[in-house]
Amino acid sequence: MKILSKALIGVLIAVIVVVLALSLFSTQSEKRTGQSINYWQIKWQSQNTLTSKPWESEQDSSWISSEIMKDGKPVNSSSAWIRIPLPELTWNTAGVLIPELNGKHIIVYLDKDKIFESKRSYAYEQNQLLLPLMKQDSYKMLYIWVESAREQISLKQGIMVGDYQDMLIQYVSSDLIDVVLGSACIFISLVMVICSVFLRRDQLRMWLSLAAIILSLGILVVTYSPFLFTFYPTYYKLYSVLLDLSLFILLPALLYFFECVFGSGYKGIITKMKKIQYAYSFICVMAMVFNILTSERYFSIYYFISVKILGILLIVQLLILMVVAITYAFRKNKDAILFASGFSIFALISGGELTWFYIQGGAYSVTLWKWGVMIFVISLISVMARRFAQNHQQMVLYSSRLELFNNELQRSEKMDIISELAASVAHEVRNPLQVTRGFLQLLQMNTDDKGREHLKIALEELDRASAIITDFLTFAKPEFDKINTLNLSQEFQHIEGIMRPLATLAGGTISINIPEDIEIRGNSSKFKQALINIVKNSIEALPEEGKIHIWAEQQDQEIEIHIQDNGSGMTEEELKRLGEPYFSNKTKGTGLGLMVTFRIIEALGGVLEFKSQKNIGTEAVIHLPAANPQD
């Protein structure tokens, strides 16, 4: 799953980067050929009719300079005449390219001859014209009649005249990049949907919401481009429906994705925005269906609901999301930094263009937003990739913890089995041993010196067997009959008195530093037994002139006892096996001593752990609850 997710996300980012690189390269490599026309005149009309032709009154003073129109400002008329004087045409097959002319009904005349007409029955009014000319059309006048349903007419600068074949290349390729970018997003989203079957349920929500965002952005880029309307106008209704639907899907999907990544936000603002947008998108869909069923008779109402109000909502929500993302980014949330970087670029470009669109009364054509879209998509995929990586790390962590819990459970089960076995065996074996020891002592009184030596060895082995049985019983039933408050300093004075001779024989020393006010609750005999086992093991591991240092400290409600030596130490594997039955580093060891020690410390409510390095030494750390917790 991890490999699949990483590979897929890598492919998605690679596709976007390649498309962006090709797009930027094609944009930079595009060359304008021909001669630019930067001057024309316009005459506004109060009615959408062709009652009079402009060449019928050449001295008409109502013609005004193109400076009034070139910025696309709204006017108080829904139709206009535009006249463009052609320069000398030095090409055998010439052409004039008008990259952007906004209007619903367009008629073009060359002097008095009509050479082009386009009448659209849908709301999309962005046009791109390529008109063929001949060399003999030099210095003629080009008349364009434009009607707009939105009472706005816009003709942008950039009119070119030149060789027709060169103009044709520019005409086809100018908006093709929009189709490439949008198609790449649609392809990526479809791949994501197909691959969603391999994801876990907790990853599916974020994955599908991101796929919906990328799909809606891709459809927006494609359907907003003039390319489809110019070359495939037959399906204009489908383009309009897809454009509107993608807008209605984009905001809910974006808010849902944002909620998946960062939560509901301050006082649930993201969740509230999401619910509001769900409701408004549903209203927009119902309005779109009504507009289609009524053959767009109430288009102005639908336009107000789906463009003006939705656009304002889009601006407000983009700003809120950007503020929330930046807030999380200042908290050093890496997901928020990635999201805020891409989203800020997208929001600033889109919000800025939308704001300018409304300032211009709809006459401005938003074009830069598609580059913000691609940057935003890359940031979204990066956020999702990080989130998937974090989920995988959490799974690995949970798996390791589960393994530890399983090991602890297995150890506990083993201990329970051994405890039951030890208790039953000890009770059955101890009595015969005591009887045997008694008879051996009687025989020892009536035996010669050599026999007494043999009987002494037999008695020592019986005592050793009895000690092992006692350890078994302690391990099986570590409960204490008497629980008292023990002064740790006094307990270690007794332990030191017992163990110092043994340490001296081994060539080592024992130093103890225990504050006199530290107290614990427990059984003195069992506590000493556990500590003697640990100190004894340290002594047996000491080299010549070895040292054992014992100290204790209290931290709030816990007491730590440290027993440190500079003995032979242990490897990592040996440390892991400490406390297991029958594991010992001694030649005659049974491992029962440490098993009993672990059980006693656990019965006291504490924890015993060891730290060791081979040939450096070992430190045993005992954590016990304090009898008098500090405030």
N, C-alpha and C positions, 0 to 999 in steps of 0.2 A: 504494500500500500504506500509506504513512504517513497519507494523508488518510482512508482507510477505517478504520484502527486508531483514529485520534483521534476520528473521528465516532462509531464504535461505542462506544468507551469513554465518550465524553461522553453518549451516549444512555443507557447502562447506569447511570451515576451519576445522571443526571437522573431516570430512572425510580425509583431507590431514594429519592432526596431527596423527590420528589413523594409517594411512598407513605408515607414517614416523616412528612412534613408533614400529610398527610391523616389518618394514624393518630393523631398527637398532637392534631390539632384535634378529631377525633371523640372521643378519650378525654377531652379537657378539656370538650367541649360536652355530654357525656353527663350527664344529671341523674337522680338517684334520686328517684322520686316515690313517695308513699305513706308508710306508717308502718313504722318499724323494730321488729323483735322481737329483743330481746337476751337473753331468758331462756328456758330450757327445762330439762328434766330428763332423765336417762338412767338406765336400769337394764340392767346387763350380764347376759348369759346365758352359761352354761357350755356349752350345747349349741345346735346350729343347728336348733332346732325351734320350732314354734308350739303347744306343748302347752297353754299357758295364755295367756289374753288379759289385758292389764294392767287393763282396766276391771272385770275380775272380782274384783280385789283392790285397791281404791282405797286402802286403808289400809296397803299394802305399804311397809315402811320401807327397802326396798332402793333406792328412787329417790334419786339424788344430783344435786347442782346441775350445771348446764352448765359451771361454772368448771373442772371436772375434765377436760372434753372439748374445750373450744373451741380449745385450742392444738394439737390433733391428735396428742397423745402416744399411743404404743402401749399396748394393754391386754392382759391375759391372757385375752381372750375373743374369739371370732370372730363373735359376734352380740350385738345389743343392741336394747332398746326406747327410743325417744325420744318424749317427749310435749311438745307445744308448745301452751300456752293461747292461743287466738285472742282478739284484742281486739274491740271493737265495730266492725262493718263498716258503714260509712256509704255504701257504693257499691252500686248495684243489681246490677252484675256485678263481683264482687270476685275477687281472686286472690292467692295467696301464692307468692312466688318464693324458692326456696332455691338460691342461686348455686353452692354446692359441697357435695356430700354424697358421701363415698367409701364405696362398697359394691358388692358383686356382685349381691346379691338384695335388692330394696327393695319393701316393701308399705306403703301409706299408708291409714290409716283416719281417717274423720271421725266422732268418737264411736265407734259400733260398725259403721259402714258403710265397707266397703272402696271407695276411690275411685281407687286407682292401684296398679299392680304392674309391676316391671321385674326381669327375671332374665336376667343375661348369662352366656353360656357362653364368655367370653373374659376375658383378664386385665385389661383396662382397666376401672378401677373408679371413675373420676371422673364424677359425675353432676350435672346441673343440672335442677331440677324446677320446673315451673309448674303449680299446681293451681288449677282454677276453683272459686270459692265464691259463695254467695248471701248477701244481707243477713241472712236468717234464720239463717245459720250463726254469727252473733256469739256470742262467749263459749263456743263449743264447744271440745272438746279434739282436737288433731290428734295421732294416734299413728303413729309410723314405726318399722317393724321393719327392721333392717339386718343383712345378713350379709356378711362379708368373707372371701375366701379367703386373705388375707394376715394374718389375725388382727389387723387394724387397722381402726378405724372413726373417721372424722373428719367433723365437721360444723362448717363455718366460720361465723363471724358474718357478718351482712349480710342476714339473712332479712327480706324486705319483704312487707308486705301493703298492697294498694291496688286501684285500678281495674284490671280485667283487661286492658284494651287497652293501658294504660300498661305493665303488667307484661310483656305480650307483646312490646312494642317492646324493652324491656330484655332480655328472654329471647333474642330473635333477634340483637340487635346486640352483646351483651356479648362473644361469642367470634368474631364475624364478622371483627374486625380481624386475628385470627390467620390466617384464610383469605386475607385480602387480602395480608398480608405474605408468607406462604408462597407464594402463587400468583405474586406479583411475582418472588420469587427463582427459582421454577421457570421462569417465562417468560424471565427474563434468561439462565438457563443454557441453555435451548433455543436462544435467539438466538445465544449464543456458539458452540454446537455447529454450527449451520448456517453461521455465518460462518467457522468454522475452515478451510473449504475454500480460503479466500483467503490463508491465512497460510503463511509459510515453515516448513520442518520444524524449524528451531531455535527458533521461537516456539510451535510447536504443543504441546509438552509442558506448558509453563507455562499456556497458554491452556486446554487441556482439563482439567488438574488443578484450575484455578480454577473451571471450569464444573462439575466434579464436586463441589467443595466447596459452591458456591452451590446446586446441585440438592439435595444431601443436607440442607443447612440448611433449604431451602424445604420439603422433604417433612417434616422434623422438626417445623417450626412448624405445618404444616397437620394432620398426623396426630396430634400430641400435643394439639391443641385439642379440647375437648368438643363443638365444633360439629358435626362429622361424625357422631360417635357419638350425638348427641342427635337430629339431624334425618334422618340417613341410616344408621340402625343396621344395615341389611341387609348392608352390605359391610364389617362389622367385621373379618372375617378379613384382607381386603385391607389395611385400615388398619394392622393390627398388623404384617403382614409388611413393608409399606413403611416403617413406623417403625423396625423392627429393621434392615432393610437399609440405610436411610440412616445409622444409627449405625455400621454395619459399614464403610460406604464413607467416612464423614467423616474419621476419623483417618488412614487410609492416604493419602487425597488431600491432606489438610492437610500431612502430613509430606513428601509428594512435592513439593508446591508450595514448602514451606519450603526443601527441599534445592535446588530449581531456582534459588531467589533467592539464598540465602546459602551454599550449598555443604554439605558433609557435617558441618560443625561441629567442635568441639574433639575430637580423637582419633576422628573419625567417629561421634560420638554420635547425630547426626540419622539417618545412614544405618542405624546399628544399630537405633535405635528404629523406623525405617520397616520394616525386615525383620521385627522382632518383631511389629509391628502387622499386617503382611501375614499372618503365620502365624496370629495370634490371630483376626483377622477371618475367615479361612478356617475355623477351628475353630468360630466362632460361627455361620457360615452352615451348616455341617454339623449343628450342634446344632439350629438352627432347622428344617432339613429333617427331622431325626429327630423333633423335637417335633410337627411337622405330621403326619408319617406315623403316629405313635403316638397321634393324637387328644389330645395334651396330657396323657397319663397321667403323664409325667415332667416336668411343667411346672416343678416346684420346682428340678430340676437345671438346666433350661434358663434359668430366672430367675437362678439363682446365677451361671451362666457369662456370660450376655448382659447382665445388669444390674449385679450387685454387683462382679464382677471387672472387667468392662469399664468401669464407672464409676470404679473406683479407678485403672485404667490411664489413663483420660481425665484425671483430676485430676492425676496425676503427669506425664503428657506435656504437658499445658497449662502446668504450672509450669516444666518444663524449657525448653519453647519460649519462654516469656515471659522466662526468665533469659537465654537465648541471644540473643533479639531485643534485650533491653535492653543486653546486652554490646556487640552490634554498634552499637546506637544511640549508646553512649558513645564509640565510635570515629568518630563523625560520619558514619556511613553513612546517607544520606537515606532510602534504601529501608527500612532497619532502623528509623528513627525513625517513618516512616509505619506500618510493620507493627507495631512495638511499641506504638504509641499505640492503634490499633484492637484489636490482639490482647490487650493488657493489660486493656482495658475488658471485652472478651468473656470472657477467661479469669477475671478476678476475679468477674464476675457469675455465669458458669456454674460455675466452681469453688466459689464461695461457696454457690450454691444446691444444688449436688450434695453438698457437705459437710454442709449443713444437712439435706438429704434423708436422708442416712445417719444423722445424729445423731437425727433424728426417727423413724428406723426405717421410712422410706418413706411416712410420713403427710403429709409436706409436698409440695405441688404446685408445681413450678418454673414460674414465669411470667415473671420479669424477663429471662430469658436471650435471649428473642427480640429485645429491643431491642439487646442486645449483639451479636446476630447481624448485624443490619442495619449497625451501626457497623463491625463487623469486615469485612463484605463491601465496604463503601465503601473501607476502608483497603486491602484486597486488590486491588481494581480500580485504586486509585491507584498501588500498588506496580507492578502490571503495566503501567500506562500509562507510568510513569517508565522502566521497563526497556525498553519498546518504543521510547521516545524516545531512550534511550541507544544502543540497537541501531542506530537510524536515524543518529544522529550518528557512530557508528563506521563505518557504511557510507559516509557522506559523506566521512569522513576517509580511509578505505581507497581510495575512488574518486579522491580528490585525489592521494593518494600514487601510485596506479596510473597516473594521468595524468602525474605527474612522471617515473615510471619509463619510461613509453612515450615521453615527449619525450626523455629521456636516451638511450633505446635508438635512437630515430630519429636523434638527433644523432650517436651513435656510428657508426651505419650510414652516415650521410652522410660522416662524417669518413673512414671506411675507403674509401669509393668515391673521395673526393677525393684521399686519400693515394695510392691506386693510380694514378689518373689523373695526379696531379702527378709521381710518380716517372717514369712512362713518358714524359710530355711533356718533362720537364726534361732527361732523358738525350738525347732526340732533338733538342732545340732548342739545347742549350748548345754543342755542337761547331760547327754552322754559324755561330753567333754569334761564336765565337772566331776562326774563319777570316775572317769578314767584317770583324771589328775589325782583324785584322792587315793586310789589304789597304788598309783605310781609313787606317791609320797610314802605310803606304808612300806612298799618294797625297798625304797631308798634307805630305810632304817636298818634293814636286815641284809644288806648287800655289801660286798667288798668295795675297795676304792675304785677299781676299774668299772664295776657295775654302776657305782654311784655317778661316775662321770657320764655314762651313757644315759642314765635316768635323768640327770640334770639337763642334758640336751633335749630329751623327750619332753620334759616339763616346760622348757623355754619355747619349744615349738607349739605345745598346747596353749601356752600363754599368748603366743602370737596369733594362733587361730582364734582364741577368745577375743583378742583385740579386734581382729577383722570382723568377727560376728557383732561386736559392740558397735563398730562403724556401720555395719549393715543396718542395725537397729536404729541408730541415730539418723541414718539417711532415710530409712523407711518412715520413721516417726520423729520429725524434728521439733514437735511441739514441746513447749516448756511447762514444767509443773509450777515453777515459781518465777514470777516476773518482778524484777526490782529495778529501782533507779541505780544505774552503775556510773561511778565516777571514772571516766576514761583514764585519767592519770594514775589512779590507784590500781586499776586493772592491769595497766602496762607495767607497773612496778613489779607485780607478781609474775607477769609473763617474762620480764627481763631477768628476774631472779632464777627462773627455771631454765631459760635459754642461754644465758651468758656463759655458763660453763661449757656448753656444747659449742658455742661460737669460739671460745678460747681454744678448745681442743682442735678446732678446724683452722686456727690461725687468723680468725677474724675478730672484728669489734662490732659492738652494737651501740648506737647513739639514739636517744629518745628525746623528743621535744614535744610534750603534750601539755597544753594549758590546763590548769587545775580546775577551771570552772566548767569544763565540757562534760556533759552527762548524756547518757542514753538510757533507754528502757530495754531490759532483756534479762536473760539468765546468765549469771556470772560464769558458771561451769561451761556451758555451751559456747559462750563468747570466747572464753580463754582457749577452748579446744580448737575453734576455728582459727584464731590468730596464731596459736602455737603451730598449727599445720603450715600456715603461710610462712612464718619466720623460720621454721625448720627446713622448709624447701629452699629458702634463700641461703641459709647456712650451708646446706649440702651443695649448693651451686657456686659457693665462693672459691676464688683462687687463694693462693697464699697472701696473707695480709689484706684480706678482703674487708669490705665495710658494708654494714647495714644501717640505714638511716630511717628512723620512724618518726613521723610528725602528723599532727592533726590540726584542723581548723574548722571553725563553724561559720556557715554562711546562711543567715536567716534561719530557716527551719531544717537545714541539712548539715550534717557533719561529714567531712571527708577525712579518711585515715589513709595515709600513704606509707607504704613499706617498700623502700628502694634499696637495691643491692647492685654491686658491680660484678656480678658473677658471670657465668657462661652465656646467659641469655637464651632466647628461643627464636626460631624462625616463624614466619607468618603461618605456615601450616601447623606447627606445633601449638601456636597460640589459639588457633581455631578449634583444636581438639581438647583443650584444657577442660576438665570436668566430665569428659566422656568416660564410660565404664572401661576399666582395664587398660587405659592409656596412661603411661608413665615414662619419664625419661630415666628412671632408676632401673638398675638391673633386676632388683627383686620387688619393684613397686607394683602395686595393684591399681593405682589410680583412685582408690576409695577415699583417700585422705582429702583430695581436692573436691571430690563429689560431695563428701560430708560438709566441707567448708562452704561450698556454694549453697547447700540446702540450709545450713544454719543461718547464713547471711540473709537468704530469702525469707526464712522464718522470722528474722528480726525486722523485716520490712525494708531491707536494704538491697544494694546491688554491688556485686564484685566484678571488677574488670582488671585486665592485665595489659601492660604495655611493655614491650621487650624488643631488644635488638641483639642479634647474635654477637657474642664475644664482647658486648658492652654492658649489659645488665638488664634487670627486670624491675618493673615497678608495679605493685599491686595497689589499687585504689578502691577503697570501700566507702560507699555512700550509705549513710544511716540517718534515720530521722532523729532530730534532737529532742531530748526530754524537756528542755526549757528553751523553746524557740525565741530568737531575738526579735524585737519589734523593728 
